[in-house]
Amino acid sequence: MKTRRGAPLWTTRATRFAGMPSAQARIGLVLFLVFLAACLSAIVSPGPRPSVDAGASTSIASDAPPPGRTDLLLYDTIVAGVRGGSPYYAVAAETQRMGHYPLKPFFAVRLPTLAVVQAALPSILVNLALLALCVGTILAWVARLRPEMTGLVPLGVAGLLAVAGLSVNLDPSFVVFHEVWAGPLIALSLALRRPGHWLPAVAFGLSAMLIRETALLYVAIMAVFAWVEGERRETLGWLGAIGVFAVVLAAHAHAVSLVSGPLDRVSQGWSGLEGFGFYVRLATISSGLDILPQWLASLVLGTALFGWLAWRDAVATRALVVFAAYAALISLFARSDNFYWALMTTPVLLVGLVFAVDGLRDMIAAASDTRRITVTRVIR
């Protein structure tokens, strides 16, 4: 492999920072260090990992459920009730009411999609379907990254990083969590989207919304990108998916209103204001970074996000905006018991590390390049 100045190490194309003016590169390095410091705020951020097995977890839409009433138990009970022949909304309302979970506003009750599908299938098929989704997501990203990598080593590392990002999703005990399915669907949608070939991406984006409402943020971002780039048909595709979702959500709101009453609990709302370090901490918990000390995991995650910025590609720009949007959502609105919100971003977030190698190299090389300064002095 060539090692001359500017030659790529892991990526086949120059990064965004190649050839950057030295003054801008130095500012970029300072900003990168400041960003890493912001990531380290996760060390003092709240949000200890919920003990699912011990029943210490609390609900995303719960004020204070009794001990033992975990979200896993809640969703498992609802699936079991539907499998037993009861209507979804009746089961969901009764289960949440008995567990002291709120029923208001309507989004305190999950959309029925995942529970109904899981109730209709044997548990082993549900687990296999989740495994197939995760494997398909990894393979789609390996195929997407293959032309960008200089060889099998960086491509293999990228695949392993995708596995690490999906480590929680691959845990069968989390199969009832809606984000465990919606996150890989978003990642798969990103990998499959190409200019002029957007239908599969829209389909998977719609699937993610029908499982977890917060996937609307991803679809809206993709619609904006398509509109800005002048992709009229693609824009209509994303907007059409949002339209379908709006109809489903309206029907869901009506159904919840039929099974809830004036005495049912009201959610305390989304008002966490925990900060960016909270997102970093949740992303650590929701990925393979959980095996590392928090300070090291924070630095790795920050470097991975830098790698997405370094990759000179349209999908990288979209991915980075999606990560930033969900990070902002979690930083502002998630509460300390909402650890699984970060699962919407973690499936391929760590893949950015393979681009950080050349990105850092290019930025450091640009920052230390004094040739332009020398030429300027000679001219003067």
Secondary structure, 3 states (H helix, E strand, C coil): CCCCCCCCCCECCCCCCCCCCHHHHHHHHHHHHHHHHHHHHHHHCCCCCCCCCCCCCCCCCCCCCCCCCCHHHHHHHHHHHHHCCCCHHHHHHHHHHHCCCCCECHHHCCCCHHHHHHHHCCHHHHHHHHHHHHHHHHHHHHHHHHHHECCHHHHHHHHHHHHHHCCCCCCHHHCCCHHHHHHHHHHHHHHHCECCECHHHHHHHHHHHHHCHHHHHHHHHHHHHHHHCCCHHHHHHHHHHHHHHHHHHHHHHHHHHHHCCCCCCECCCCCCCCCHHHHHHHHHHCCHHHHCCHHHHHHHHHHHHHHHHHCCCHHHHHHHHHHHHHHHHHHHHCCCCCHHHHHHCHHHHHHHHHHHHHHHHHHHHHHCCCHHHHHHHHHC
